[in-house]
Amino acid sequence: MPKKFVADFTVVENKALNSTNFLIKIKSDSALPEIKPGQFVNVEIKQASEVFLRRPFSIFEVDYKDNTLSMIIKILGKGSKILTDIKVGDSVSLVYPLGKSFTYPEKQDRILLIGGGSGVAPMLFLAKESGLAKEQVDILLGARSSEDHINVEEYSQFANLHYASEDGSLGEKGFVTQHSVFTTDLKAYTKIYACGPDGMMRAIAKDAKTAEVFCEVSLENLMACGFGVCLCCIEPTNKGNQCVCTDGPVFNINDLKW
């Protein structure tokens, strides 16, 4: 198992991306270890004693030159709301890097990355780190409306960007599984990756299995410890019950009992 670190980081940026999503960039005093798309950090919420469990967040960007990493924090509860109120200069305690990453694509692959909600972050990270040409990468991002989407146009240099919104205010109307990129021909892709709400990933997995396309998903089970000790993130798999925080969060869909 790769080495884990517990360290204090300093907040260098807290930027509102929309009404519920914030970009938090933090800096380490030491050189960062290798961090891969799909891995996560467990953050201590020091500002609230009643939030006694660390909160897991996907890693969005890593800058080894500046020793910074970024997270996209979506306000879902008290812990995440407190974290979005953090100030530049504040200290944040992290356990990192946790979990298994996505399988990197091969140079000949054509891939489809699908993100919904807080699942956008690892998809963008993977697109940037894939090493593939833009023409080989499609990113499909889903949200309820244009106001729930974040501006990721800078990632158009790494991938072809596509959007779905439930009200049709950005991109095609409907869920990501109803988008033309997804419904036209999944067999055109050699690998599919997804992260987002459970129902979204199950629907993607079902169609990927039918199309017989390699597919990995990043599960968002409640993960408190990050070390497989508390057993609150157990997921039934074809290999038995596994801890999402250590055996995942990334799983091949053929290993899941979906």
Buried (B, 14 or more C-beta within 10 A) or exposed (E): EEEEBEBEBBBBEBEEBBEBBBBBBBBBEEEBBEBBBBBBBBBBBBEEEEBEBBBBBBBBBBEEEEBBBBBBBBBEEEBBBBBBEBEEEBEBBBBBBBBBBBBBBEEEBBBBBBBBBBBBBBBBBBBBBBEBEBEBBBBBBBBEEBEBBBEBEEBEEBBBBBBBBBEEBBBBEBBBBBBEBBEEEBEEBBBBBBBBBEEBBBBBBBBBEEBEBBBBBBBBBEBBBBBBEBEBBBBEBEEEEBBBBBBBBBBBBBBBEB
